[in-house]
Amino acid sequence: MEELFLQEYQPLVFAQLKKSIKHGRIAHAYLFEGDKGTGKHELSLWLAKRLFCANVQEEAPCGACSNCLRIAQGEHPDVIQIEPDGQMIKVDQIRQLQEEFSKSGFESRLKIFILSQADKMNNSAANSLLKFLEEPVGNFLAILETESLGRILPTIQSRCQIIHFSPLSKEKLQEKLQEEGLSKETSRLLSHLTNSYHKAVEISQDEWFNETKDAVKRWVNYLLKKDPQAFIFVQKKLLGLAKEKNQQSEIFLLLLFYFQEERDRLLGQGLWGKEINRAIEAALQAQKKLQANVSFQGVAEQFSVKIIYG
């Protein structure tokens, strides 16, 4: 499962690590850095399986032996996975880890620990981990996973091989979001706003976003029909949603998305869509006015008039 995911979503990172294993150049500590959903934990598990697998096939873990199955289930005694206890990773968790690693491996000479959300270590835990990395005991492999590299102590970073996980492509991000139960349209919209899976999920759960995307869609429908209600709708609905500068900018990003969707629909039907292209150009010009600190109401109303009356 991990291998298929990594080949599809992180082919360069995956190939790099496989090459390191093949040539016996495994670091003693890795720091996997990248957005949520980009495959950090999948690679951690794949690496642990690869190093413990009893039946490696073509440089890959079999996924079916006792070691592979126990790692997948979080039950292998020599592969320890640590997650935040509540809001943070605490010093007692790191001390317990050190105690475990001071013993020899239960079933092998190697021990592996996987530290999820490593940026959530409190200061005491981070300092304790740093000392552990500086003065390693026995044969172990450390894998730290983080979405926020800047929150990891530079001294810890310097003792790890940092591997950067690329953001998901728009297509892959849309697939992941649809797997989370979001509609195709919402997934397309979110991938238009961000290339970060974590940010996309966060936006999708935001009450303002959900109310605003529906409102902008109604506005676009009025505009496409050249209905004067589009002008009234600016005052009636949009002004209440556009109180902050970032909200005003986001409304025009949503506007552009829905116009571009309409253009794609027309092109899919073999239609040129000359008028929708003009509307997109006008929306881009409106964005520039907004960035030049022209009032949102003035920009939105002038844009509505332009689209309705030409």
C-alpha positions as CSV (number, residue, x, y, z in Angstrom):
1,M,0.0,0.0,0.0
2,E,2.7,2.5,1.0
3,E,4.8,1.6,-2.1
4,L,2.0,2.3,-4.5
5,F,1.2,5.6,-2.8
6,L,4.9,6.7,-2.7
7,Q,5.5,5.8,-6.4
8,E,2.5,7.9,-7.4
9,Y,2.8,10.9,-5.1
10,Q,6.5,11.2,-4.2
11,P,8.5,9.4,-6.9
12,L,11.7,11.4,-6.5
13,V,11.9,11.1,-2.7
14,F,11.0,7.4,-2.9
15,A,13.7,6.7,-5.5
16,Q,16.2,8.6,-3.4
17,L,15.6,6.6,-0.3
18,K,15.6,3.3,-2.2
19,K,18.9,4.1,-3.7
20,S,20.4,5.0,-0.3
21,I,19.2,1.6,1.1
22,K,20.6,-0.3,-1.9
23,H,24.0,1.3,-1.5
24,G,24.0,1.0,2.3
25,R,23.9,4.7,2.9
26,I,21.1,5.0,5.4
27,A,21.4,8.0,7.8
28,H,21.0,7.4,11.5
29,A,18.3,10.1,11.7
30,Y,15.9,11.5,9.1
31,L,13.6,14.5,9.2
32,F,10.7,14.1,6.8
33,E,9.3,17.6,6.1
34,G,6.2,18.4,4.1
35,D,2.5,19.0,4.2
36,K,-0.1,16.6,5.6
37,G,-1.1,14.0,3.1
38,T,2.1,14.1,1.1
39,G,3.4,10.6,2.2
40,K,5.7,11.3,5.2
41,H,4.2,8.6,7.4
42,E,3.8,6.2,4.5
43,L,7.5,6.4,3.8
44,S,8.4,6.0,7.5
45,L,6.4,2.7,7.6
46,W,7.8,1.6,4.3
47,L,11.4,2.2,5.5
48,A,10.8,0.3,8.8
49,K,9.3,-2.6,6.9
50,R,12.1,-2.6,4.4
51,L,14.7,-2.8,7.2
52,F,12.9,-5.6,9.1
53,C,11.2,-7.6,6.4
54,A,12.0,-11.3,6.4
55,N,11.3,-11.7,2.7
56,V,12.5,-8.7,0.8
57,Q,11.5,-8.9,-2.9
58,E,13.1,-6.7,-5.6
59,E,14.4,-4.3,-3.0
60,A,10.9,-3.9,-1.4
61,P,9.3,-5.3,1.8
62,C,7.0,-8.2,1.1
63,G,4.2,-6.7,3.3
64,A,3.1,-10.1,4.3
65,C,5.7,-11.5,6.7
66,S,5.3,-11.3,10.5
67,N,7.5,-8.2,10.8
68,C,5.8,-6.3,8.0
69,L,2.3,-7.1,9.4
70,R,3.3,-6.1,13.0
71,I,4.8,-2.8,11.8
72,A,1.7,-2.0,9.9
73,Q,-0.4,-2.7,13.0
74,G,2.0,-0.7,15.3
75,E,2.9,-3.9,17.3
76,H,6.5,-4.5,16.4
77,P,8.6,-4.3,19.6
78,D,11.6,-2.7,17.9
79,V,9.6,-0.1,15.9
80,I,8.3,2.5,18.3
81,Q,5.8,5.2,17.1
82,I,5.3,8.3,19.2
83,E,2.5,10.9,18.7
84,P,1.6,14.0,20.7
85,D,0.1,13.3,24.1
86,G,-2.8,15.7,23.9
87,Q,-1.5,19.0,22.3
88,M,2.2,18.2,22.6
89,I,5.0,15.6,22.8
90,K,6.2,15.7,26.4
91,V,9.6,15.1,27.9
92,D,8.4,11.9,29.7
93,Q,7.7,10.3,26.3
94,I,11.2,11.0,25.1
95,R,12.7,9.7,28.4
96,Q,10.7,6.6,28.0
97,L,12.0,6.2,24.5
98,Q,15.6,6.6,25.7
99,E,15.0,4.0,28.3
100,E,13.7,1.6,25.7
101,F,16.7,2.3,23.4
102,S,19.2,1.8,26.1
103,K,18.3,-1.9,26.0
104,S,19.3,-4.0,23.0
105,G,16.7,-4.7,20.4
106,F,14.2,-7.4,21.5
107,E,14.4,-9.3,18.2
108,S,17.3,-7.6,16.4
109,R,20.2,-5.3,16.9
110,L,18.3,-2.4,15.3
111,K,15.6,-0.2,16.8
112,I,13.6,2.4,15.0
113,F,11.5,5.2,16.4
114,I,9.0,7.3,14.4
115,L,8.2,10.7,15.9
116,S,5.0,12.0,14.3
117,Q,4.3,15.8,14.4
118,A,7.8,16.3,15.8
119,D,7.3,20.1,15.8
120,K,4.9,19.6,18.7
121,M,7.7,18.7,21.1
122,N,7.8,21.1,24.1
123,N,11.2,22.6,25.0
124,S,12.1,19.9,27.5
125,A,11.2,17.1,25.1
126,A,13.2,18.8,22.2
127,N,16.3,19.2,24.4
128,S,16.0,15.7,25.6
129,L,15.8,14.4,22.1
130,L,18.7,16.5,21.0
131,K,20.9,15.0,23.7
132,F,19.8,11.5,22.6
133,L,20.8,12.3,19.0
134,E,24.1,13.8,20.1
135,E,24.9,10.8,22.3
136,P,23.3,7.8,20.5
137,V,23.0,4.6,22.4
138,G,23.2,1.3,20.4
139,N,22.1,0.8,16.8
140,F,19.0,2.9,16.1
141,L,17.2,4.8,13.3
142,A,15.3,8.0,14.1
143,I,12.6,9.3,11.8
144,L,11.0,12.6,12.6
145,E,7.9,13.8,10.7
146,T,6.9,17.5,10.6
147,E,4.6,19.8,8.7
148,S,6.6,22.8,10.1
149,L,10.3,22.6,9.7
150,G,10.8,26.1,11.2
151,R,9.5,24.8,14.6
152,I,12.2,22.1,14.9
153,L,15.4,23.2,16.7
154,P,18.2,24.0,14.3
155,T,20.5,21.8,16.3
156,I,18.1,18.8,15.8
157,Q,17.8,19.6,12.1
158,S,21.6,19.6,11.8
159,R,21.8,16.0,13.1
160,C,19.2,14.7,10.7
161,Q,19.1,14.2,6.9
162,I,16.3,16.4,5.9
163,I,14.0,15.1,3.1
164,H,11.5,17.5,1.6
165,F,8.2,16.1,0.4
166,S,6.7,18.0,-2.6
167,P,3.2,19.5,-2.4
168,L,0.6,17.5,-4.1
169,S,-0.2,18.4,-7.7
170,K,-3.6,20.0,-8.3
171,E,-4.9,16.6,-9.7
172,K,-3.5,14.6,-6.8
173,L,-4.8,17.1,-4.2
174,Q,-8.3,16.9,-5.8
175,E,-8.1,13.1,-5.6
176,K,-7.1,13.2,-1.9
177,L,-9.9,15.7,-1.0
178,Q,-12.5,13.6,-2.8
179,E,-11.3,10.6,-0.8
180,E,-12.1,12.7,2.3
181,G,-15.7,12.9,1.1
182,L,-15.6,16.4,-0.5
183,S,-17.5,16.9,-3.7
184,K,-15.6,17.1,-7.0
185,E,-16.5,20.8,-7.4
186,T,-15.4,21.7,-3.9
187,S,-12.1,19.7,-4.4
188,R,-11.4,21.6,-7.6
189,L,-12.1,24.9,-5.9
190,L,-9.8,24.2,-3.0
191,S,-7.0,23.1,-5.3
192,H,-7.5,26.4,-7.1
193,L,-7.0,28.3,-3.7
194,T,-4.1,26.3,-2.3
195,N,-1.7,23.4,-3.1
196,S,-1.5,22.4,0.6
197,Y,-3.6,19.4,1.6
198,H,-3.6,20.6,5.2
199,K,-4.7,24.1,4.3
200,A,-7.4,22.8,1.9
201,V,-9.0,20.6,4.6
202,E,-8.8,23.6,7.0
203,I,-10.5,25.9,4.5
204,S,-13.2,23.3,3.7
205,Q,-14.2,23.3,7.4
206,D,-14.4,27.0,7.7
207,E,-17.9,28.4,8.1
208,W,-17.1,31.7,6.3
209,F,-15.7,29.9,3.3
210,N,-18.7,27.6,2.9
211,E,-21.2,30.4,3.2
212,T,-19.1,32.6,0.8
213,K,-18.5,30.1,-1.9
214,D,-22.3,29.5,-2.2
215,A,-22.9,33.3,-2.2
216,V,-20.3,33.9,-4.9
217,K,-21.7,31.1,-7.0
218,R,-25.2,32.8,-6.8
219,W,-23.5,36.1,-7.8
220,V,-21.9,34.4,-10.8
221,N,-25.2,32.9,-11.9
222,Y,-26.8,36.3,-11.9
223,L,-23.9,37.7,-13.9
224,L,-23.9,35.0,-16.5
225,K,-27.6,35.7,-17.0
226,K,-26.9,39.4,-17.1
227,D,-29.5,39.8,-14.4
228,P,-29.5,43.2,-12.6
229,Q,-29.9,41.3,-9.4
230,A,-26.1,40.8,-9.5
231,F,-25.7,44.5,-8.7
232,I,-28.2,44.4,-5.8
233,F,-26.6,41.2,-4.6
234,V,-23.3,43.0,-3.9
235,Q,-25.0,45.2,-1.3
236,K,-27.5,42.6,-0.1
237,K,-25.1,39.7,0.5
238,L,-21.5,40.2,-0.4
239,L,-20.7,43.3,1.6
240,G,-21.5,41.4,4.8
241,L,-19.1,38.7,3.9
242,A,-16.3,41.1,2.8
243,K,-15.4,42.9,6.0
244,E,-11.7,42.1,6.0
245,K,-9.2,42.7,3.2
246,N,-8.3,39.0,2.9
247,Q,-12.0,38.1,2.6
248,Q,-12.4,40.6,-0.2
249,S,-9.5,39.1,-2.1
250,E,-10.8,35.6,-1.6
251,I,-14.2,36.6,-3.0
252,F,-12.6,37.6,-6.2
253,L,-10.5,34.4,-6.3
254,L,-13.8,32.4,-5.9
255,L,-15.3,34.6,-8.7
256,L,-12.4,33.8,-11.0
257,F,-12.7,30.1,-10.3
258,Y,-16.4,29.9,-11.2
259,F,-15.9,31.9,-14.4
260,Q,-13.0,29.6,-15.4
261,E,-15.2,26.6,-14.6
262,E,-17.8,28.1,-17.0
263,R,-15.2,28.6,-19.6
264,D,-14.0,25.0,-19.3
265,R,-17.6,23.8,-19.6
266,L,-18.1,25.8,-22.8
267,L,-14.8,24.6,-24.3
268,G,-15.9,21.0,-23.4
269,Q,-18.9,21.5,-25.6
270,G,-16.8,22.8,-28.4
271,L,-17.9,26.5,-27.9
272,W,-15.5,29.3,-28.0
273,G,-16.7,31.3,-25.0
274,K,-15.6,34.7,-26.2
275,E,-17.9,36.5,-23.7
276,I,-16.7,34.5,-20.7
277,N,-13.1,35.3,-21.6
278,R,-14.0,39.0,-21.5
279,A,-15.6,38.4,-18.1
280,I,-12.4,36.7,-16.8
281,E,-10.3,39.6,-18.1
282,A,-12.6,42.1,-16.3
283,A,-12.4,40.0,-13.1
284,L,-8.6,40.2,-13.3
285,Q,-8.7,44.0,-13.7
286,A,-11.1,44.2,-10.8
287,Q,-8.6,42.3,-8.7
288,K,-5.9,44.8,-9.5
289,K,-8.2,47.7,-8.5
290,L,-8.9,45.9,-5.2
291,Q,-5.1,45.5,-4.6
292,A,-4.7,49.2,-5.3
293,N,-7.1,49.9,-2.3
294,V,-10.2,50.8,-4.3
295,S,-13.2,50.0,-2.1
296,F,-14.6,46.5,-2.4
297,Q,-18.1,47.8,-2.9
298,G,-17.0,50.1,-5.7
299,V,-15.0,47.4,-7.4
300,A,-17.8,44.7,-7.1
301,E,-20.5,47.1,-8.3
302,Q,-18.5,48.4,-11.3
303,F,-17.7,44.9,-12.2
304,S,-21.3,43.8,-12.1
305,V,-22.4,46.8,-14.3
306,K,-19.6,45.9,-16.8
307,I,-20.7,42.3,-17.1
308,I,-24.5,43.0,-17.2
309,Y,-24.5,46.0,-19.6
310,G,-21.1,45.6,-21.4
